Amino acid sequence: MQNDIVLSMRNICKTFPGVRALQNVEFTLRKGEVHALMGENGAGKSTLVKVLTGVFPKDSGQIHIAGINKDVTVKSPQDAQNLGISTVYQEITLCPNLTVAENMFIGRGNYKFVNWRSMEKRTTEILTKLDIPARAAQQLSACSLAVQQMVAIARAVDMDCKVLILDEPTSSLDEHEVEKLFSLMRELKSRGVGIIFITHFLEQVYEICDRITVLRNGEFVGEYETKDLPRVQLISKMMGKELDDISALQNRKAVKAKSDNTPVYEAIGLSSAENTKAFDFKINKGEVNGFTGLLGSGRSESVRAIFGADKITSGRVMVNGKNVKIKNPKDAMMHGIGYLPEDRKRDGIVEDLSVRENIILALQVMKGFFKPFSKAEAEAFADKYIKLLGIKTASSDTPIKQLSGGNQQKAILARWLLTNPKYLILDEPTRGIDIGTKVDIQKLVLKLAEDGVSVTFISSEIEEMLRTCSRLIVMRDRKIVGELKGEDMTQAKIMHTIAGEAAQNG
């Protein structure tokens, strides 16, 4: 078996200021296999790939590549390419304004003295051998996203890669396109190429992968034959929760708000341009429910569709029993819906504005920017919620970027509370903040529900979901695969539902 190994990484360590990203990580890739690299957000997958491709230098550890009789130090992405390591990312990195042939050969040789006929002939040969439905002279932008991915892979293969890294290549593809990509991957397997496949789609892992390596919190959990690792065990290893280690959690009885049976929001057959499968969903007045599933399952895409943050492609929406049109976030806001996004840095705060300006932002949008609040009004609004939520800031004039993550999160919550929402969506409201602030936010959610506000709560921490929610919608591969409530709301049932297996002994 040693002769089959094309890549071996041993005891790989990488730290950043204040963060241990990788600690003694192991990874082995064999000739002619598809090897899944799995782990939740922050597990270290991206860092490991960046070390392998020369984006980051490793602090310690060894990298061996077949045919080279010494440890390898990968100094740059170009160095990785020269060593036979190629990467195809989720976002296409080719040039859409050039032809397929030009993309195949760009950066290879002297561009001033190109034999165009020879280049197009060679491209046609590669496309034919790999059964890629494209023409050499065709502009890349005229090809589907799946075909563009295949062209990127074909380019890597033609450059004699030994190791092909596919980083979330299927996230924007439909089922037919995914199958085309898998056909190409199987062809490359037969040629002896070792493929590292990074994805959040469990079904795809079990369809195409021979072996699985799991990382968690920057550490190596284990390497497994796919056929020997049940899905629920994979999820358990990724999350770091043993299925029989749940008695303490089950015995913790959360005080959940009581909802009535009046639907505040209802979606029928809702889908968006972000490839969410059409889903039905409703939430009653005063209810706290949640979307749960692995990262990439479609949790965030679903609530973004509810809020109109992504383009709606099908379905209808009812608010308080009446059909309404929600085409964008402002429409949602005018119907009493608020949304705290998953990425507060990118989609939440406006860094260069003050705490006060960030807090009044949503209400100002609803009122109209040509009808600004007076400074006295704005200060009164901000001061009320700074005090109510315990936001630690020198003053409301302080730039919000100077606040801690937890206090930034509280300021975004204040923004939506100020609009007096009837339905509030909180996507990862406690990620990256201290335990005390987490507890404050969970208490606030339950208090809002007691006051009649409906809340959808999303968290990667199952314990938080079980403590806070009275009903859970379970997602896998961007579709709803189950709903849990009452006695069914246990960690074991959640894991089994995500895995698509019947839970044993709940």
Summary of the structure (lengths in Angstrom):
residues: 506
radius of gyration: 25.2
end to end distance: 40.6
largest distance: 74.7
contacts: 1649
relative contact order: 0.10
helix: 39%
strand: 25%
